[in-house]
Amino acid sequence: MKQSRKRVIYPGTFDPITNGHMDIIVRATHLFDEIIVAVAKSNEKGPMFSHSERIAMASAACEGLESVKVKGFSNLLVDFCREMDSSIIIRGLRAVSDFEYELQMGYANASLAPEIETVYLMPSLENAFISSSVVRSILKHNASCAHLLPERVYRMIEAATERKNP
């Protein structure tokens, strides 16, 4: 008998989407029927890439994963979950340092929408150190981060950099 599975929301700034994010996404495809990669506008974080660039990169990275959709959002995460008819948020936990922040966010979301659960997934060991902030730091120093990003995302960043610095 097949168990009923659900649509889940995987939110983040994805500035840019990394192999660590993809690890969580691919693993989630084995647990849930549909994963919506929800790219937050997050202007207050001062992202390196525009919202539309981040959506395009996430879409390129997730191409070929049939149960994965990419959508942008700029409202409260719990409101976005309700719009998408999802009662599950998935988040990645790399280290103890992530836990405190993620726990706080999970409790905040639960206080706003007790019907929405947060599920935490750990990336595989080889991706545990990868973060978007590490990638941005490498990019700012014009070093290669190809090994940290999906190939299509790396090519998109390279092309954008070449257009800005001909």
N, C-alpha and C positions, 0 to 999 in steps of 0.2 A: 504494500500500500504506500503510495507516494504521499509524503507529508506536504501540507500546504505551506508554501513559502511566500515571501512578500517583496514589495518594492521598498527599497531603502534609499536614504539620502546620504551621500558622502560629501559633506561641505568642506570648503576651504578657500583660501585665496589662490592657491595653485600658481604662485608667482616665482618661478614657473612650476608646472607639473613635473615631478621627478620619477625616477625608477622606484623610489620608496613609495610614492603615491600609487604607482601602477601595481606594485606588489600587493597593496591592500585591495585595490580594485579587482585585480584578477582573482585573488583569494575570495573576495566577496561574491564573485560570480558563481562560486561553487556552493554558496550558502543561501543565496537569495535569487528570486526570479528576475528582478530588475534592479539595477543600480543607477541612480541619478547622481552624476558628478555635478555638484552644485557650486558653481564658481561665484564666490562672493565679490561684490563690487569693492568693498573695503577701502574706500578712498582715505580713511583716517590712518590706515597702515602705510600709506605712501608707497604703493607697489611700483616695482621697476617697470612692469609691463601694463599696458592699458587693459581694461576689462575685456574689450573685444579681442585683444591679442591673447589673453589668458584663456578665453573661451575657445578660440581657434586652436591654440596649442593643445588644450585638453581634448578637443574633438579629434585632432590629428593623432594624438597618443592612443585614444580609445577606439580608433577606427578598426573594424574587424571584430570587436567584442560586441556581439549581437544584443546582449542583454544590458548594455551600458548606453545611457544617454547623457549628454552634457547640456546643462542649462545654466544661464546666469541668473543671479538674484541680487536684490538690493534691500530687501525687507528683512524682518526678523526671521531667523531660521525656523522657528516653530510655525510661523505663518506660512513660510514656503513649504514646509512639510505638509501642512493642512491643504494647501493649494494642490500639491502633488499627490494627495491621498496616501500619504505614508505616515506610519507611526513608529518608524525606526530610523535613528541616526547612527551612522557608523563613523568612528574616529580611529585614527592610528595612534598607538603609543609606542614611542621608540625607547624612552628612558624614564627614569624616575622623575627627571625634571619636567617631562611632559605631563606626568600624572596629576600633579597639583593643579595645573592650569585646566586640564581636561575635566577633572573632577568638579572644579568650580563651574565651568561652563555647563557640564551635564546637570548639576544641581540648579543652575539658573534656568536652563531650558525646562527642567521638570517642574519648577515653581510656576512657570508660565503655561505649561501644557503637560499635566501629569499623565496624560494618555500616550505621550511619546517617550519611547525608551531609547537610551543611548547604549550602543554595543561597541566595545573597544577591541580592535584587532592589532596584534603586534606584527610588524614587518619581519621578513626572514632576516637572519643574522647579517647576511651580506649587504642588506639595504638599511640596517638599523641606524647607521650614522648619517644617512643622507637627509638633508633638509633643504628647503628652498632658500633659506638664508645662507647656507654654505654655498650653494650654487651661485647666488647673487654676488657673494663676496668674491668667488673665483672669477665670475664674469667681469666684475669691476676692475680686476687686475689683469684682464685680457689673457687669462690662462684657459686651457681647455678643460671643459667639464663634460665632455662627450660621454664618458663612462658613467655619469650620474643621471643622464637624461635619456628618455626614449629617443631613438635616432631621428625620427621626424621632427621632434621638438628642437633638438640640437640644430638641425639644418635650418629650421625656421628662425632661430635666434641668430645663427650665422648670417643668413640672408638679410635679416633686419639690421644687423651690425654693419654689414657691407654697404647697405643703402645709406646708413647714417654717416659712415666714414669711408667714402669712395677713394 
